[in-house]
Amino acid sequence: MGEAYIVAAARTAGGRKGGRVSGWHPADLGGEILNALLDRTGADPAIVDDVIMGCVTQAGQQGFNVARNAVLASRLPESVPATSVDRQCGSSQQALHFAAQAVMSGTMDVVIASGVESMSRVPMGLSTALPAKNGFGIPKSPRVEERYPGVEFSQFTGAEMIAVKYGLSKDELDLFGYDSQVKAAAATKAGAFDQEIVAIEVTLADGTTAIHKVDEGIRFDASLDAIRNVKLIADGGRLTAATSSQICDGASGVMVVNERGLKALGVAPLARVHHISVLGADPVIMLEAPIPATKRALDRAGMKIDDIDLYEVNEAFASVPMAWLKETGADPARLNVNGGAIALGHPLGGSGTKLMSTLIHALAARGKRYGLQTMCEGGGLANVTIIERL
């Protein structure tokens, strides 16, 4: 079995719902990332064997295989194929896993794993918001209902269940949300994201154009008092919009190659894929899967949590990474060091390779070796990726 190397990693700066990035068609936004990866490696576009693109809401402008449309919107030739992947929030992390498996097997040498989500243009849940006549548009089948009677499979409910199960108070959740904003603001001011962000031209409300290269969701003036006063999502709950990931428009991607691909490109790798795995868990609490998935991944990799220098655990809700910290015994100082989705946004299918781009660059900036990425995914799933910076 061969190795899988990441030779380029990039993302757009996130855009708020209806904000600066909302003017971009998702296929064009995805195509912009594909072009950026070509630019960063100097790769001949024809050398790319496949494009695997994560996208959760594959409807409307993100329908009809958005990955293929992104290829057609890029400099890649028509001969480059593409497929769209949905593993919910882990869609582009799964795209990375598929890409790694392809090059490790030797069936392909150069694969782009990427993700895109325009939550402004294609609202979350659109693909299931269809007429319910004869059951059409309802994802929960009669057999699933029989197995889980009366369960709505809500991520919001799951996030609250985790907060209760792991004894996370509202004050603790609020502090985590505040810290995410502070870290993201500090990272931005220090230029920590400069190497990973692909600047794009956007049209503003007044018709003028600007270069978008700063995550729009960051609140540089965040205060703990203001966060504490945000309305609860559910009566009697503990989570608020300030302790949940932001709706976001964005795209991201990585180029993955094997030894033959390295030689063909003539570039040095940024990182080696050390471990990939995915695990299913309880679909009712839903968002807890990163905990057992991380434990199993470390066991299979022959590692301990302290062997990992940096962790990226997606901040879908503050309760998820906080519970993960409690159960894994991980060092909080190594977690989401440049902030997370609470501040930076969560463009659903685009978040997997977005977090990987941040992880690779954060390891390089600190001269560290191993990084671990995981995220909760709808249906009670979690991917885990461990990389070694080279």
Residue, then its C-alpha position, 0 to 999 in steps of 0.5 A: m500500500g502506497e502513501a498519500y501526500i497533501v501537496a496543496a491546501a486552500r480555502t476561501a474566507g467564509g461569508r455570512k448568510g447573504g453576505r460578501v460571498s453570496g454573489w458567487h454561484p457555488a459551482d464557480l466558487g468551487g471552481e475557484i478553489l480548483n484553480a487555486l490548487l493548480d496555481r499552488t502546485g504548478a500542476d498541468p491541469a490534465i494530470v488530475d485524475d479525479v475531483i471529489m467534492g463534498c456538498v451537503t445540500q445537493a439541490g438547486q444550484q448545488g444539484f446535478n453533480v456540483a463537483r462536475n460543474a465546478v470542474l467545468a467552471s475551472r481551468l481543468p479540462e473536460s477530461v477530468p471527471a468529478t463526483s459529489v459526496d454527502r457525508q453531511c458535515g464531514s462531506s469534504q473530509q470524506a472526500l479527502h479520505f476517498a482521495a487518499q484511498a485512491v492514490m494509496s491503492g495506485t489506481m490514481d496518482v493525483v486527486i483533488a478533494s474539495g468541498v463547497e456550500s453556498m448556504s445563502r443560495v441553497p438553504m440548509g434543508l432544501s433537499t428535504a423540503l419537498p412535498a410530503k405527498n405519498g412520503f416523497g421528500i421525507p427522509k425518515s422511512p417507515r422502517v427507520e420510524e419503526r426502529y426509532p419511533g417518534v425521534e426527529f433526528s435533530q442536531f439541535t436536540g442532539a447538541e443539547m443532549i450532549a451538554v446535559k450528558y457531559g454536565l456542560s453549563k451555559d456559562e461554560l458553553d458561553l466562555f467557549g464561544y467567546d474564546s473561539q471569537v477571540k482566537a479567530a480574531a487574534a489569528t486573523k490579525a497575526g496573519a495566521f490565515d494568510q497562506e491558506i486563504v484564496a482571495i476572491e473578488v466580491t460585489l458589495a451591496d452598493g455595486t462596487t467590488a472588493i477583495h474578500k480575504v477575511d472571514e466575515g463571521i469573526r466578531f472582533d469586538a466580541s464580549l463575554d457579556a454580550i454572548r451571555n445575553v444571546k437568546l437561547i435556541a430552545d426554551g430551557g436549553r443551554l445553547t445559543a447562536a453565539t455557541s453554535s456554528q455560523i451559517c456560511d458560504g465557502a469552498s476549500g480543497v486539498m490536492v492529494v498525490n502518491e509517490r508517482g504524483l509527487k514525481a510528476l509534479g516535482v513539488a515537496p509535500l506539505a503533509r502525509v496522511h497517517h490515518i483515516s477512518v469513519l465510525g457510526a454511533d447513536p443517531v439520536i444524540m447524533l453529534e457524539a460520534p467524534i468521541p468513540a471515533t477518535k479513540r478507535a482511530l488512535d488505537r488503530a494508529g498506535m498513538k495516544i492523544d498526547d502524541i497529537d500536537l494540534y486538534e481540529v474538532n469542528e465547532a458545530f455546537a460548543s458542546v461537541p468539542m467540549a465533550w470531546l475534550k472531557e472524554t479524550g483527555a486532550d489538552p485544551a491548549r491544542l484544540n482549534v488554536n485559531g478559533g473554529a466554526i463558531a467564529l469562522g463559520h461552517p459551510l457544511g460540505g466545505s468544512g472538512t477540507k477547510l479544517m484540514s487547510t487550517l490544520i496543515h498551516a497551523l502545524a507548519a507555523r508552530g513547527k509541529r508534527y502530528g494533527l488530528q481532525t474530526m467532526c460530528e456528522g448528521g445521522g451519528l457519524a464522524n470521520v477522523t484524519i491524522i496527518e503528519r506534517l512534512 
